Amino acid sequence: MESERSRRNACRDEMKCRELAIPFSVETITNYPVEEFNTLLRRHNLTEEQLSLIKDIRRRGKNKVCHIKNYSCHLFYFTSIG
């Protein structure tokens, strides 16, 4: 259940990645495990602007996942005590 806002942000991130010629997808940036992600970054000669965008996309993606997990936990808690 993805919100309209998060879909717009994802689309905007994809467009910005293409603009900056980032060699991997937004999905790869947000979903790779830390070790694989760091290896991926080391393999490519990226500019500071590219790295900044990649880290921003990853941070927002991780925050979104954390928010969804917390919401689910709260929802479960309140429905189980109600």
C-alpha positions as CSV (number, residue, x, y, z in Angstrom):
1,M,0.0,0.0,0.0
2,E,2.3,2.7,-1.3
3,S,1.2,6.3,-1.0
4,E,0.9,8.7,-3.9
5,R,3.7,10.8,-2.3
6,S,6.1,7.9,-2.1
7,R,5.4,6.9,-5.7
8,R,6.1,10.5,-6.8
9,N,9.4,10.6,-4.8
10,A,10.5,7.3,-6.3
11,C,9.7,8.5,-9.8
12,R,11.6,11.8,-9.0
13,D,14.6,9.8,-7.7
14,E,14.6,7.6,-10.8
15,M,14.6,10.7,-13.0
16,K,17.4,12.3,-11.0
17,C,19.5,9.1,-11.1
18,R,19.2,9.1,-14.9
19,E,20.1,12.8,-15.0
20,L,23.2,12.2,-13.0
21,A,24.0,8.9,-14.9
22,I,24.0,6.8,-11.8
23,P,24.6,3.2,-13.0
24,F,22.1,1.4,-10.8
25,S,18.4,1.6,-9.9
26,V,16.7,3.2,-7.0
27,E,15.5,-0.3,-6.0
28,T,19.1,-1.5,-5.9
29,I,20.2,1.6,-3.8
30,T,17.5,1.0,-1.2
31,N,17.4,-2.8,-1.0
32,Y,21.0,-4.0,-1.2
33,P,22.5,-5.2,2.1
34,V,25.1,-2.8,3.6
35,E,28.2,-4.8,2.6
36,E,27.0,-5.3,-1.0
37,F,26.0,-1.7,-1.2
38,N,29.4,-0.5,-0.1
39,T,31.1,-2.9,-2.5
40,L,28.9,-1.5,-5.3
41,L,29.9,2.1,-4.5
42,R,33.6,1.2,-4.4
43,R,33.4,-0.5,-7.8
44,H,32.2,2.7,-9.5
45,N,34.0,6.0,-9.9
46,L,31.2,8.3,-8.6
47,T,31.2,12.1,-8.2
48,E,30.3,13.7,-4.9
49,E,27.0,14.8,-6.3
50,Q,26.2,11.2,-7.3
51,L,27.2,9.8,-3.9
52,S,25.2,12.5,-2.1
53,L,22.0,11.6,-4.1
54,I,22.6,7.8,-3.6
55,K,23.0,8.2,0.2
56,D,20.0,10.4,0.4
57,I,17.8,7.9,-1.6
58,R,19.1,5.1,0.6
59,R,18.4,7.0,3.8
60,R,14.9,7.9,2.8
61,G,14.2,4.3,1.6
62,K,15.4,2.9,4.9
63,N,13.4,5.4,6.9
64,K,10.3,4.4,4.9
65,V,10.8,0.7,5.7
66,C,11.3,1.5,9.4
67,H,8.2,3.7,9.4
68,I,6.1,0.9,7.9
69,K,7.4,-1.7,10.4
70,N,6.7,0.6,13.3
71,Y,3.2,1.4,12.0
72,S,2.5,-2.4,11.7
73,C,3.7,-3.0,15.2
74,H,1.6,-0.3,16.7
75,L,-1.4,-1.4,14.7
76,F,-1.0,-5.0,15.9
77,Y,-0.5,-3.8,19.5
78,F,-3.6,-1.6,19.5
79,T,-5.8,-4.2,17.8
80,S,-4.7,-6.9,20.2
81,I,-5.5,-5.0,23.3
82,G,-8.8,-3.5,22.0
